[in-house]
Amino acid sequence: FVVGQAGLYQSLGMFVVAYFIIGMTVLSVCAISTNGALDAGGAYYMISRALGPEFGGSIGIMFFLANVCGSALYVLGLVEAVVDDFGALAEGNASSRVHILPSGYWFEVLYGTVILLLCLLVCLVGADIYAKATFLIFVIVMGVLATVCLSFVVVGPRAVQLPGGEGNGTGFVNASFTGFSLHTLRGNLEAGYTVDYTTGRMMSFTTVFAVMFNGCTGIMAGSNMSGDLKRPSYSIPRGTIIAVIFTYVVYNFLAVLLSCTCERRLLQRDYGFLKDINIWSPLVTIGVYCSTLSAAMSNLIGASRILYALAKDDLFGKVLVPAKRTSSAGNPWVAVVFSWLLVQVVLFSGKLNTIAAVVTIFFLLVYATVDLACLALEWASAPNF
């Protein structure tokens, strides 16, 4: 999506801007996590203790809303992937793919609700099962990523059928996977913004950046679960820094591979084309499902931990008192359920790209406040930081 709309030059520039923002925030998170003991809420916990409950509470609310919207975003992303693979096509179209699920707004809300219920069940069980599930997903996604990179080399040039085409009486046209080609690379260097075929909206630099940035916003996942980690001051900095470096390299590497091998129309008109050029297409489907499901669970459990921390601090009086309740294993199940209800409300917004800009704004505000909080503590030479 990003390379097809923005071209290689602007795509690489977007990654630089996004990861500069993220890199500054990672340094702030590292400073917070190594400053002292961390309780539930991670960055919120330390900031509220250092700068006071008023400042900390406002940041906590932003953290919470960002994670709620982020969870809904990834659920909607998974729904779009499922509908693309198995949803019914518009009347008059035909495809070689199997389409068994009815499509439409309410059906997609239903699919999102079912996926979100699965996330809820995992989060209700507790952090242990969540950690095991995410590790399994990590292994699967790494395997899929390896096959994707290998496919660019071993798969020969081929035509890929695009939905929504015109002019041939079938509703479909073809685009090319050319293999490594200098001509293809030249065609993908400059920006070529066009209408997003999933929403019918004209794309621009800001809209593409908003969608792209949401793929880089997982850096607070570890700190949000600080209360569930054995050594948060050790695990959070190392895990976060390694993850940021790794994803930055992977994103840029994939952008170059796509630009060298895929016709521009293919990148713009079929966001699921990697299935058609992979060694075994179901692997990409599995990878997409796993990665988006993991991100949805991560944001949901992060939101619940922040809400639990806010409730423990009594910042909102009796309103959040029920969110203090935990299971015998210490899992804040009421906070999980409340977070799930809010995510369910956000699901009614519809398509992924519809709320991507809103989610990006929330995360940018969160990152900015974390950085400003650390700057204020440094300038004020706070004795408790």
GIZIHU-V780807 format. One record per pair of residues at least 6 apart in sequence whose C-alpha atoms are under 6 Angstrom apart, sorted by the first residue. I is the first residue (numbers start at 1). GAP is how many residues later the second one is. Records with the same first field share a line. If there is no record, write none. Layout:
BEGIN
I=GAP / GAP
END
This chain:
BEGIN
3=8
4=260 / 263 / 264
5=187 / 188
6=185
7=181 / 182 / 183 / 184
8=181
9=180
25=342 / 346
28=343
30=207
33=200
34=199
39=188
40=186 / 187 / 269
41=183 / 264 / 265 / 268
42=181 / 182 / 184
44=16
47=9
48=8
64=239 / 242
66=296 / 297
67=232 / 236
68=275
69=290
71=225 / 228 / 229
72=271 / 275
73=279
74=218 / 222
75=37 / 221
76=276
77=275
78=214
79=33
86=12 / 13 / 14 / 15
87=12 / 13 / 14 / 15 / 16
88=11 / 13 / 14 / 15
93=78
119=178
124=209
126=205
137=153
141=146
144=139 / 143
151=127 / 128
157=20 / 21 / 22
158=18 / 19
159=15 / 16 / 17
160=14 / 15 / 16
161=12 / 13
162=10 / 11 / 12
163=9
164=7 / 8
165=6 / 7 / 8
175=91
176=87
177=84 / 85
178=83 / 84
179=82
180=80 / 81
181=79
184=76
185=74 / 75
188=71
193=10
194=8 / 9
195=6 / 7 / 8
210=146 / 147 / 150
211=145
222=14
224=78
226=6
275=6 / 9
304=31 / 32 / 35
308=15 / 16 / 27
311=9 / 10 / 12 / 13
323=11 / 12
325=7
326=6 / 7
END
